[in-house]
Amino acid sequence: MVATWELIFTVVPGVILFLFGIENFSKEILAVARGRFATILGDLTTNRYKGLLLGAGITALVQSSAATTVIAINLVNAGTISFVQSLGIIIGSNIGTTITSQLVAFKLTSFGPAFIIAGFLIGLIGGRYRFLGKPLFYFGLVFFGLTLVNEGIDPYKNDPLVLELLGGIAFLPLAIFVGFLVTTAFQSSSVTTGLVVILAQQGMITMPEAIPFLLGANIGSTTTALFASRGLDLYARRAAAAHTIFNIGGVLLILPFLGPFVDLIALIGGTEAQQVANAHLVFNVVASGIFIVALHPFARLVIRAVPGEEEEILFRTVALRKDMPESPGEVLPLIEKEVQYLYEITHRAFDAAISVFDAAKPPRVYQKAGKLELVNDYIDEEIEKAVFVLSRQALPETEGKKTVLLVRISNELERLGDLARDLAKVGRNAHRKGTPFPKGQVEAMRGIYRIFDGNIQELAKNFPHSNKETINSLRARDIELQRALNLEYSLYLKRIAQLNESGDSRYLEVLSILEAANGKIRDIRKLTEEYSQLWEEIPQPE
């Protein structure tokens, strides 16, 4: 009998402990980082090779390429890093994931109990280093689980039925499929590679037989990212697709050269298990090297594979930077330019919000509106930081007033962005409940929005100037908008009276949000007018 109860109750618990250890070790390491992980990835991915090294290093640390890839995808979705920036991290994560097979090949799994005990004791009495207790404990659990698997398999290493079964599976296409299947089932390529190295240690498979399982594991590791990208924006889905194309592409590239590749690994030498681990490492390093050099053609291939017209919204400033000049005369124009960009972002947030009500795909448009509102918050914070640094200098009275007004305008635009988010939320909730707004109401709110839209665009176009013609135009549009709102309120009340029922309060909420937004535009207009007067008082450089 190939499988016995002894095998089941040793190998299965070992795999369970391994998976449990890997999952919790990743969580604990990320918890220790306390959000710095996202910041690190965002700051150090401007260069493709830095991104590659960072992806490899983080994956080696957290023992999970899935964790690194999924976080990279979510950072793309959040706008923290761009789609192209994510590619270096994703490619590098495949190199980092080879550490598990190397540790198993060098029989370091025997140290598992030592890590478990050390982690427990440090967590119990570790004082300031207590936070390291859980990561060490779960790291030891990973090793201990693999040790159990190794011990469970040991009695069967000479069993002819087991060897025959493995020999049958080792057929190239079938082995790739089995590697893919096991990795997909456990959502961890480390399980597959760890088991394959253990089988090689026991002499149950050879290095050439092991390689197809490793190739299948690489393909299977892409399913986690694909599942994680469902419901995310276009560029996050492209990042997940890039992971899949990269892994499948790497396998397709090596298949014609499998014979020479096996000879190369044999030439490097080592035990059978070490050769399997080396094959995993060399394959991933070579594939990563090819794709990182051809990063931009690779990116274009992914864009063709996942087409779409969505824009990529990133948390970026257009004028403010870390190395700001010290002279107030140089800094103020940069802050003005950033405020003008904040106008643009706020306007785009409202455009997206109003589109939620009649969009073919409301969740996608709502997600765009939400992201633009978050960018709105981010830029407001960056403007405040720049003004704070500037205010530490001894500023002339007029320039001091200008900095205060710039912050006030920025803050009002941030609050205006909050109203765009509230408006989008009403439209999203209506679609979620399956009760979208009637076409007549949508057309009416769009008519009101067109007036509001004209105001915000005119303010943005003329900032920081504000002449009498602009002010009069804004005031006239303000009166027009209020009349349109009052008319809609009146029509709404008449409909309720005629139908003799309570009516739909959602439409009142929309009108209220648009009215509040118009009030904010009025406040911003007054602040801009005041700022424009100050601007004219200071001689401007030619």
Steps between C-alpha positions, in 0.01 A plus 500: 500500500656827386333727753472394862353670803853566622578688178174696513540601864859615448510661156158672508555668842849598380356675193232667714759628749715623210211694343389636837856605578558670163171692516547623856872570458415733207228671705729550800785643292260743332350591839848578632551729199176680602423656164863581414494217244277697265712814545822310432358347182374838384827686567745246359338399171588797280778284352412158351809332649433640846147367467638158403733485801230633729246241383756222547606625844148549636388158373804331655413673827127423514543155336211563263512628142118511513510755785746723312310474170157560653627803693661638183169455315311677777752786500437540126126500568548763772713719269808481728714350224445485126432185300851518347658546845324187623661284231844508662355390835294221341794368298730518803256310720567186293868516597416550867274196509795268423633544855265230636637228273857602585431477874345155457783379273763592760298316769451812710144382577645305796534835681120538504451397868777742606321792327167395656648495851694824445191675362287382793755616761562836334123558475468414869796686654652692210441852635562755223566216251177321579360593159747255341355204690209417270693533170773268634241254631317477166830481309590199714157353430572518124816295549336261746217429254750412227691277745180305569444459125857378458465246783162384369637434153824332613357144549368502143814609316566142382137396454471377137136609471584856612797518266287371212233760574754784509662370183165514321427853621847620397388502133567864397149640424343304786769610749449866404124456545545328840733779614242757387215310667673457838609864508152622406336275761727620782539856363873468568783407263720446807298188585571348159867595486556389861338160435696451176832573674407256780419229244840562342666478844341157547621387158142455377540732198799629309583861417384471134170348620454777758537797262154466331334504845684827576388649167140406578535658845610827339187505284276400792630786715327749270148398605521684835570832327227443242243430773619804698463734199130429440301819547809722496575768241645443154864556594481267802352232273785563257752451783339163582501407131868600479579248775319229304656589163845521657477159668348321201741680265798388710386137479448523122845656456681220682316199355699494171825514702405252772779256408786756515342648815511159675866461393581845641344421838684164512824687424444730801492182711378427852266236635185412308293723728745789464491461122118522507520818713768640268282426196218697663735790577679514163176474301339787691811720487542451123129553426493809721813637330346464154171665595654784703727599208201489263273674753338755266422254216366268771280781636364567148423131458301498826308814395403328173395188693286703743363790294302788645453876499521577873754763600765416758444715808813538713574673828740754352553874531569699184710783647590424862797274565729395782787731402301825504683833453543716810403836352131593562498666157577160342280287728174698476461450121551126551228490767270702272558247222419215740177673608407532133558126463280443806223687316543258209490190723191626683326573170582150373369349825163673444492393134547139610247536784221629275580225247428231761125569469469390136819299446495162327742373767429703816753318726790591269398868479436513876847358561647773279310772688618358834863487389490858368359613836792330676744672263321824585571435872863412425570818302336714768731342760806560280403866454462537878846345553659736246334804657607384848865481388469842337333655808803418716683779320455870579255595223392851400141577608347470153671170424397369842137582417538327165618176661202506739257554212660220295445257786141616545427459127664156505297395806174617339582303184568194719156539663350544153662167407327339799167609353593333168557178696161540674328555166662190349397295804132587449516385137691184593250406773208548260655258248591252774141485618377454144304828510692745276375857471229567236629640173321833554672556836841411355449749215393770748802447728728503195348835398578643845846346491578670165460839668719390793752355255530835323579671831776263611660501154503880483654526847770248411579660164555848643672412830682683657348796312142607549388808302160672511378324189575158653338594832185628330478185287536279810239697693252480211551125473462467877157669483402282201596184690305599811190567286536158337526337843197687632301395193589133558408525868165652399430232235592229749249634756229522233556139396470385861176697543352359179595139577405536868805305618829561682715516186859396443734679743806393298435772244477759776840378622650551154357851476629577849852383408501711182377801698775450761757465220382827346538663842861378513565644153361831624741493799795408275408779260515756784835367624637503145383858452683598820810310391494664157506844664807402702662354189468832323664681793833315453704580189526179297827389334499531121 
